[in-house]
Amino acid sequence: MKDKKGGLHLQIQTHRANPYGLLCNSYRVDGKVRHDTLARLTGLSLEQLLMIQAAIRGDTVSKSEFKVTASKEYGASYACLSVLKSLDLHKTIFSRPGEDWVRSALAMIIGRLVYAGSKLSLSHCTSYSSLWEVCGIESDINVNNHCYDAMDKLLERQDAIQSKLASKHLQEGVVVLYDITSCYLEGEYSNSDLVSFGYNRDQKRGHEQIVISLLCTKEGCPVAVEVLRGNTSDKTTVLDKLNEIRSKYGIERIVFVGDRGMITRANYEEIDHDRVSIISALSHGALKSLCEQGVLQLSLFDENDIAEVSHSGIRYCLCKNPLMATKEAATRLALIQKTKDELDAIVASSRKTKYSKAMRAGKIIAKYKVGKFFVFSGEGESFSYAIDQDKVKQEALLDGCYVVYSDLPAEDMTAEEIVDSYKSLMGVEKAFRNMKTVTLELRPIYHKTDERIRCHVFICMLAYYVMWHMKRLLIPVTTKDAGGYARKYSFSYILETLKSIRKENVNFSGVSTCIITTPSEEQKILLDAMGVKL
């Protein structure tokens, strides 16, 4: 910027407490440079003075010359993929991870973590996400080629992948956790061998379902998943799963931890106890039966200590949870009161119906399932009842009591370790909760063929595998004061925080380039904890 005499420039003076600027004009007189001070700029910060100085020199960029032409999510996809690769999961999926179908499989696994939704919606995310580019796919995404074809190849590799995960995380004599859950579906599946009606753990009556079994390490790390027919019961899967662990994964000696509904007397006797040790819990009926037989005494249940009783080669670990006792007592009293209120209404009713009072009372008993605490007399319209207070008091003695049992010898595991191993089943329940609803949203299942349903569940399991390891890496951040961020992070919050790291296409004076936005201090802490370098 020049006037008729010469050039303008700004001299910045910083030798005083508050900086100021001198707007000067330079020119030559007889070959010598002269300066005239035209104005004195005060009351501005050093940064503002520097900007004015740059503007006078012509070093600044006007807003009209600088445009962001596109902005896509980058940070969450890149971070999840980086953790996945640090686990060598891409090589576990296939020995040549550079193949297109493997890259597509990685995109579906990471997409399940970051976006969930259908495969079709994932194939359309390129307008707002760098997911497919991060995974190495630059071409236009086609749902048939990049999702469905890749799913078919991934399913063919499921057994091999799970065998590698088992060899990595399971060793001889290791504790393994096993549980099953149900997942209801919408729509019609007339040609499916998997989808059927069964015991619905989601309390969704009138919906067909599938059953999912999950095998985890004691810490809750998923190793293998299987999709079973919707009417499969817990107890029928145990022996097959034990045989699978030995035949597919080559582990001869394991400690199998299963829920109380899985290990029945019949399948317990069929288990090869020389190679498989069992940890489970007694059902309420089995607990009462052993107390009646005198094998267990109610006086041994203690809130602070674990009592141990051995009988017929089985170690029974007796525990009592005071919080559970309070909850069970409150639930029982509430159900008895509701039953009593509705029975009183039936007894007092003079309305004539095609059903007798006794028949209507039977429906109430079936509804609340506390009929054992009631004594009934009379038939038809002369129906009456009374509450058996002795049974109520007797039942209250078992409130909060539970028994964990095992055939492990005492030198292999203490009573406390046996109980802790059973409590670790919560890790499987947590995995199911995250897979089904919290983060990965396994439901709704949009696929209509059994093979695609199986692969969809497998993808969700692999996504949870990555998520489980990410959470472990983030423990120092989520539980301690790291750089001033002393709060409990949820996984969804972490993903949303990383999503704001963007990949942007920038156009400057006709020149286009791509930049990654600079992570904030909080984002740097999260990335550093996971060992991710942008």
Order of alpha helices (4+ residues) and beta strands (2+ residues): beta-beta-beta-alpha-beta-alpha-alpha-alpha-alpha-alpha-alpha-alpha-beta-beta-beta-alpha-beta-alpha-beta-alpha-beta-beta-alpha-alpha-beta-beta-alpha-beta-alpha-alpha-alpha-alpha-alpha-beta-beta-alpha
